[in-house]
């Protein structure tokens, strides 16, 4: 979403995600929850909602600050400038995470009860269901926000044509700030959910996740939401199948190579479809 | 003889005295500081003792001779520079202003010797400069200071006026030499009578007092000749035609827009800022070349003991320079953001490591003797670079059709993959252990052993090891010079112009007949080529290579070098590489050392920080520092600290040039003004 509106790859997005998971840990610790014992009943719901909201709020504020400091002064600069600035912000956040929680994995309190349901031969855990539910809720809320509110309409207008939007009385700076606010809040929520599911987090998480996410976007087709989702699924599948490559093909089997395999396939696809799988070759505006 | 000069600028010879005082004082200050406060006198005395009284000398004869040559070049260049400056100055810029500037700059050597660390001294000087420029700008603003307006009109210079320039140059050189000789004589006499100066050197002191003014006279003449070459001369001969073509030159200058004209006018003699003219740059270049060539000999005089370690550090900074210059082609010239540049460096390192170690036998079954393998370094330097360039093309071909930011992602991915490949292909690369025992380059005459008549020469060889970094120093200097030369030629070539055209506007470039794919591919290949050279050098110097030395963090550091110095500017990138090296390897490490020392001021700050952030060390926040630098440079000075003039104009064209009034430009409002501005 951020990309659509400001046409800038926000390298720091993955790192906001990482900071979000760290904020969630710290907040849970402040509530006195450190152990692995799951909570139950009303407390669980209360803690979940509070943590999620706090994380989202703090991340959103962080996102707005980053936009104000690092991106807004460069709005009219050549393309390279905000990109380099974004890399700089990403590095800063990564080191902040490192200083804050150290260079090793930080364990995330397992507050959600782990129950595994068997549906036929498929095992699905309660955390997985939670992840899916939260994702659907947030996506629905985002969709409603963008398509039905006044601010959402302004956002779409800015994404389409910034100057025209400004002429129509849209405060472009404010809209971009709001976009960063929402984008960063979503990243924070994602960080929280990630922590719940995987039970640990690390300072370099943002970089890894960001790299994979942007690769998915390139693979699926630039500026195409369905394409990005397809790219994400494909990368997941490639990663899973890459581990099955036997020793005879690649030394040490496929597992350590999964990133290399992903990129090899990405480059192969780009040779034949330069704009990604579902992307359309759009003529550039002069 | 007719040539062009601005009429309002040129003054009668009566002002010569004023100019002499201005420049002689300005240049004497740094020279006296160097000679008597810093190390100049020590070098001279050591050299003289070595030559006059070898028994009591502390230097070997060869070192004495080399240091002596340097000192000769140094003082001669300064004398000629004085002549040049006195002749080339228009006298419009204030004397006191210049003196204050020079005084601030002369602080550097003082700070270098007064503080304990070389790096801390440099950092302190940079701090002083920043404060100075800030205060000066504030004062100027407060007093309504206006910069000198560009010269108002151009007229033809007569032969007499040229003669007057020459006279000034002669006087400048002579009086500078005479005054300096006098000061030196007084100082030497004081030392002599207090018994600190050996008798032998008194002869020298007297000889110098006589020789220096004479040398000054002739060297001033040399400076004058160089200055006269920059008087906008019309043509040879004094006939009517040449005056005509002189007018033509004047018209040419008038057609240029103000910025271009100001840049062109830098070379005019007389000149408002002769220190920045291209004539003066020749002298700086001479000094710099001499300094770099003789540096290993001078270092102990300038900075005391520990030369070996420092030189090793500089050689490491050297491959940063090559990497930065290579990346500058991709990012700076062609405007393609490459975040996986470290990959090519890794490929270069591994290529030489596999060939230049016993790994070759493991991989191919060919066993080479170490002597033969180390000779292979020289041809392999080229092969390695070509291999890296090949990979540049392989990566570039499918990805270059992507838009800027997505290209960044894919190159980033490539940078992540390559170390993994080297890690996992342990059959060829020895995996996580890396390759050890990589040969250093060979430069010896051992192969003459057994050749009749020549076997006596066989013992001559250059000792390459980490304990004697001097050969590496010269190797990297030679490589850097080659790379800079190649970069300059590339930038000014047809392909270089095509790169810049692509950076400015891809569609316009394509419409003008630039082949986008080939040009971009060539940029990738050229960038990778230089990084391959750096890689081979690095592997040979270190003697080993391991896959964990090539991370995304390194790619970002290389990017920071280009960004700090000035995207697309060759001198800027070189300075940027040194700055980043200093921050990365020296300043953060030195801060940690200082912080762990309980007597230091920093220690209490450090303790305070660690109470809030337990794992804090200065080395730990490397990425944070570079991230902050990247953001700050992008926001406050996107063209970098030593920008290329073209880039600066691009980034500031509306603010700086648009409405500036100057004679060389068209006056605002006059017909043709709009077109004139748009040319920029």
Interface residues (C-beta under 8 A of the other chain):
Chain A: X8 X9 X69 X70 X73 X74 X77 X78 X79 X80 X81 X82 X83 X84 X85 X87 X88 X89 X90 X91 X92 X93 X94 X95 X96 X98 X99 X100 X102 X103 X207 X211 X214 X215 X217 X218 X222 X250 X251 X252 X256 X257 X259 X260 X262 X263 X264 X266 X267 X268 X270 X271 X274 X284 X286
Chain B: X331 X335 X337 X339 X395 X397 X398 X399 X401 X402 X403 X404 X405 X406 X408 X409 X410 X412 X413 X414 X416 X417 X420 X421 X423 X424 X425 X426 X427 X506 X507 X552 X556 X559 X563 X567 X613 X615 X616 X620 X621 X622 X623 X624 X626 X627 X628 X629 X630 X631 X634 X635 X638 X650 X651
